[in-house]
Amino acid sequence: MDERELIMDHWKRKITGIQWEPQIDYKLIFCEALKSLADQKYSLLDIGTGTGRVIFENGLDKLYRKVVGVDIRPEMIEICREKSRGMKNAEFHVMDSTKQTGFQAGSFDVVSAMFPPFDAKEMYRLLNRGGYFILLSSLKGDHKEVVSRFPDMDQVAAGKYSFGTVKSLNTALRNAGFKIVLSNIMRYLWLFRDEEVLKQFYEKITFTKVFDGREQRLAGLTRNIDGRIPVTRFLCTTIARKA
Ligand SMILES: C[S@@+](CC[C@H](N)C(=O)[O-])C[C@H]1O[C@@H](n2cnc3c(N)ncnc32)[C@H](O)[C@@H]1O
């Protein structure tokens, strides 16, 4: 092994599976908004709740009078029901947040959405007057290195809805009647040690075997000098109010 190989080999052993630059918590503003706007009188709906991360990791059941989580995938709702066993003010339902839900108009004071697709008019209908819609969304350009090789990836990651721009997102919200209170854009990089880590990670976050049989396309991804594969993240935290 020559010096170059020795140095690179040494360095590579220091690289963990996935890192990001800068080291930011992309969900910080979203979570803090949910906590700072909480009230013991308020009810919260978390759409596309997945494993209930938004509710459970932030202890929202203790900050709100009632918390409700919905997701289109029954297995996610099963996990949430299991996690919420014994909680008196939490309920979880299988529901499609892109369609008219079964809830009555004005059922909630806050609606949260971390990455799921939604129907803006339905979110408006579900909120009480003065209520907040708090969302964290992928923007056009998010995952761009992977999406360029797997064009169906943005649909998978966005739940069959392509990522939009801040303008299109805000227009959809305004057209539904919302007033935009805050719009915070974040751009950062994910750095994957190798293709295998990248593949496993995407399959985990999309719940899909999106690369199946097409793994060779991953070989064309650009690499940093140390061999890590950079993937752009481009997100927006939005807080909209039902005026
Ligand atoms: C990227 S995951 C985020 C999960 C969770 N909010 C979190 O951040 O941990 C997106 C979630 O939205 C759900 N989802 C996708 N399309 C949906 C739809 N039309 N209605 C409701 N949920 C949906 C998926 O099943 C998945 O759990």
Ligand as a Chemical Component Dictionary entry (heavy atoms), coordinates in Angstrom:
data_LIG
# 
_chem_comp.id                   LIG 
_chem_comp.type                 NON-POLYMER 
_chem_comp.pdbx_formal_charge   0 
_chem_comp.three_letter_code    LIG 
# 
loop_
_chem_comp_atom.comp_id 
_chem_comp_atom.atom_id 
_chem_comp_atom.alt_atom_id 
_chem_comp_atom.type_symbol 
_chem_comp_atom.charge 
_chem_comp_atom.model_Cartn_x 
_chem_comp_atom.model_Cartn_y 
_chem_comp_atom.model_Cartn_z 
_chem_comp_atom.pdbx_ordinal 
LIG C1  C1  C 0  -41.436 10.712 4.645  1  
LIG S1  S1  S 1  -42.649 9.946  5.649  2  
LIG C2  C2  C 0  -42.694 11.024 7.027  3  
LIG C3  C3  C 0  -43.313 10.387 8.243  4  
LIG C4  C4  C 0  -43.341 11.281 9.474  5  
LIG N1  N1  N 0  -44.106 12.506 9.248  6  
LIG C5  C5  C 0  -41.939 11.601 9.907  7  
LIG O1  O1  O 0  -41.429 12.645 9.519  8  
LIG O2  O2  O -1 -41.330 10.764 10.588 9  
LIG C6  C6  C 0  -44.163 10.376 4.799  10 
LIG C7  C7  C 0  -45.388 9.709  5.397  11 
LIG O3  O3  O 0  -46.528 10.164 4.673  12 
LIG C8  C8  C 0  -47.375 9.053  4.471  13 
LIG N2  N2  N 0  -48.222 9.353  3.319  14 
LIG C9  C9  C 0  -47.887 9.339  2.004  15 
LIG N3  N3  N 0  -48.931 9.665  1.246  16 
LIG C10 C10 C 0  -49.976 9.896  2.099  17 
LIG C11 C11 C 0  -51.326 10.272 1.925  18 
LIG N4  N4  N 0  -51.831 10.479 0.711  19 
LIG N5  N5  N 0  -52.122 10.409 3.016  20 
LIG C12 C12 C 0  -51.607 10.216 4.255  21 
LIG N6  N6  N 0  -50.334 9.849  4.490  22 
LIG C13 C13 C 0  -49.520 9.691  3.420  23 
LIG C14 C14 C 0  -46.452 7.881  4.274  24 
LIG O4  O4  O 0  -47.094 6.650  4.522  25 
LIG C15 C15 C 0  -45.361 8.198  5.291  26 
LIG O5  O5  O 0  -45.624 7.627  6.547  27 
# 
loop_
_chem_comp_bond.comp_id 
_chem_comp_bond.atom_id_1 
_chem_comp_bond.atom_id_2 
_chem_comp_bond.value_order 
_chem_comp_bond.pdbx_ordinal 
LIG C1  S1  SING 1  
LIG S1  C2  SING 2  
LIG S1  C6  SING 3  
LIG C2  C3  SING 4  
LIG C3  C4  SING 5  
LIG C4  N1  SING 6  
LIG C4  C5  SING 7  
LIG C5  O1  DOUB 8  
LIG C5  O2  SING 9  
LIG C6  C7  SING 10 
LIG C7  O3  SING 11 
LIG C7  C15 SING 12 
LIG O3  C8  SING 13 
LIG C8  N2  SING 14 
LIG C8  C14 SING 15 
LIG N2  C9  SING 16 
LIG N2  C13 SING 17 
LIG C9  N3  DOUB 18 
LIG N3  C10 SING 19 
LIG C10 C11 SING 20 
LIG C10 C13 DOUB 21 
LIG C11 N4  SING 22 
LIG C11 N5  DOUB 23 
LIG N5  C12 SING 24 
LIG C12 N6  DOUB 25 
LIG N6  C13 SING 26 
LIG C14 O4  SING 27 
LIG C14 C15 SING 28 
LIG C15 O5  SING 29 
# 
